[in-house]
Amino acid sequence: MSPLPSRVLRERDSPPNIPDLSAEENHTLRIFKWMDSMNKVLGGHLVQMWRKAMCSEKTREKGQALLQGLVLDPKFAVTGLMSVLLEMTTSCFANVS
């Protein structure tokens, strides 16, 4: 079972509530919509922070686990995203000489 939508979205679709998609697929669309909204609220800084946080193999592994948790586990605490990004960014800056 893939959490990504099983078909291309159509103009008449209203994500994340598309009746012919599974609950998991709609959850993924909900997460993507939330992430896009947060990035807009933060003036694009969420994407900038993410890029900076992906400075090492270790933080990329944490980032991968975070995204998997957001998409694959509907009970995952979305509010934890910012704290994890902050931790990863701080860790990366600490490693810069």
HELIX and SHEET records of a PDB file:
HELIX    1   1 ALA A   23  VAL A   41  1                                  19    
HELIX    2   2 HIS A   45  ALA A   53  1                                   9    
HELIX    3   3 GLU A   57  LEU A   72  1                                  16    
HELIX    4   4 VAL A   78  GLY A   80  5                                   3    
HELIX    5   5 LEU A   81  ALA A   94  1                                  14    
END                                                                             
